[in-house]
Amino acid sequence: METLPLGLQSWERTLFAVELVKNRLLRVTAALNLAGISYAVVGGNAVAAWVGRVDQSAVRFTQDVDLLIRRSDLEAVKKALEPAGFVYRHTASIDMFLDGPEARARDAVHVVFAGEKVRSDYPWPAPDVDEVEATEAFQVLRLDSLVRMKLTSYRDKDRTHLRDMIDVGLIDQSWPARLPAELALRLQALLDNPEG
């Protein structure tokens, strides 16, 4: 792996990486829109879309694209994405679309199946693809569904995303009452101690 010195060149590489993710997101959603397939952008890009509505300076970079689809639509999604250059792979229990035949898993669109648990130990399944809001370019998971999804996963990056949404005022003290008890406790812990 090539290592660059810190400075302008490494910063330009960072900006280029952000553009690649944005381009991947727009290509995959345009193909699904054209094919009329229901989906929702989830994960870091969904958080960025919501946070960016409030404060663009609080938006955090994300390295991949996460997409919620129905399992019954997987074959149609494969057909829709292949002409856009995406290559389907199922590896280590993960369904993804690589951005070209030589791409790495980091250069992929990761699939989450609607109505199914992402991991067997998660307390709740992923939302359905009808829990969306339209942006000018793609369908993004509704805020309440995204918050439930992040609270269900509750990994370090999920807690960071939740803190970002708390920080810009998308989530406040009224939210725990809207959630199942286990998720409400997780959110209340973040609200009570947003620094960690």
N, C-alpha and C positions, 0 to 999 in steps of 0.2 A: 504494500500500500504506500502510495506517495504521500509524503508529509511536506506541507508547505510551511514556510516561516509565517509567524503572525504578522498581520499587516493588511494592506489593501487587497492583495491577491487572495488571501484566505477569506476576507470579508466578501469579495466578489463571488467566490465559490459558494459561500453561504447564501447569498442572494439568489444565485443561480439554482441552488437546491430548492429554495422556496418556490421559485418559478416553475420548476419541474413538477412539484407536487400540485400546484395550482393548475397547471396545464393538464396533468393526469386526471384531476378531479373534473375539470370541465369537459375533457374528451369522453370520459366514461359516462357522465350524466347526460351529455348531448346524445350519445348513442342510445341510451336507455329511453330518453325522451322521444327520440325519433321512432323507436320501436314500440312505444306506448306501454312500457313495462313499469309497474309500480315499484318504487324504491324509496329509500330515505338515506341521505348523508348522515352518518353518525360519527362518533369519536371526536378527535381533535379538530377536524374541519367543521363539524357542527357546533362545537364550543366556540370556535373562532367566529363563525357566522353570527352567533348570538351575542358574544362579547363585543364584536365589532360594531353591532348596532348601537351600542351604548358608548364605547370608548375604544377607538381604533388603536390607541397607544397601549392598551392592555391585552391586545391579541398576541397569542403565543404561537410560535412555529410548530408545525407537526410534520413528521417524516413520511407518513403514508396516508392512504385514503381508506376509510372504513365505510362500507356500504351495507345497508339493511335491505334484504330481498326476501321474498317467499321461496322456500325450497322448491315448491311446485313450478316456479319460474326459472329455475337454474338453467335448464336446457335453452330456453328462449334468451336468457342473459348471455350464455355462451355464444349463441348465434349473432346476437346484437353487437357484442364486444370484439369478436374476432376481426371484422373488417376495420375496426379502429386500432388494430395492432396488439390487442390484449390476448394473452395465452393463458388458458385455464390450467391450474395445478391444484391437486389435493395432496398436501404433505403434512404429516404429523397431526392429523385431525383438523387441519386448517384448510379451508377453501379460499383460493385467491386467484386473481388475474394478474399475471406478471405483465409489466409494460414492455413487451417484446420477448423473443425467445431466449435472449442472453441476460435478461434482467434478474436481479436478486430479489429475495422476499421483501427487502426494504423498499424496492421499487415496484410495489404491487398495490393492487386494490384488494383489501381483505374483506371477506364476506362474513356477515352475521345473518343468521336465518331468523326471520320474524317468527315470534311465538315459540321459540325454542330457547332452552338455556344455553348460554355460551359455554359454560362449564357445568358439569353435573352437580358441583357443590354450591353453585349460585342459588340464592333463595328465590329468584324470580326469573321468568323467561324474558327474552328480548321483546320489545313492543311490536306491534303490527305496522306494516308500511302505510296504513291509512292515517297514522298519527303524525301528519306532516304539515309543514307550512311551505308554501312556494316562495322562492326567491326569484330574482329575474333570470337566473340560469339553471337552478336545480331545486329539488325537493329536500328540505332539511327536517330532521326530526323535531317535533314540537318541543318546546322548552320543558314542560312538565315530564314528558316521556324521556327526554335526554337526561334530566336530573335523576329520574328513577333508574335509568340504565347505568349512570355513573355511580350511584349509590349501591347498586347491585354488585358491580365489579369491585369497586372500592380499593383498587390498587393505588400505589403512590401517585401515578399520573392522573388517575381519576379524582383523587382527593385534591390534587393541584388544580385540575380543571374546575372542580366545584368551588374551590377557594377563589379562583378567578371570577366565577359568576357571582359569588358573594361580594367580592371586592367592588364590582361595578354596579351592584344593586339589583341584579336579576333575581337573586334568591335572598330572602330575608326571614325574620323570625316567624312569619305567618306560614311558612312552607311545611314545617314538620307535621302540623295538623292535617295536611292533605295526603300524608304518606302512610303506608303500612308501618306498624310499630317498629320493626327491625330497621327499616330504612330511616324512619323518623329519628331514631336514636343516633344513627350514624351522622345524619345531617346536623342534629342538635350539637353533637360533639364538635363539628367543624364551625358551627355558628358561635359556640361558646369559646372556642380557642382557634381562631382563624390562622394564627401563626404556626400552629402545628402541634 
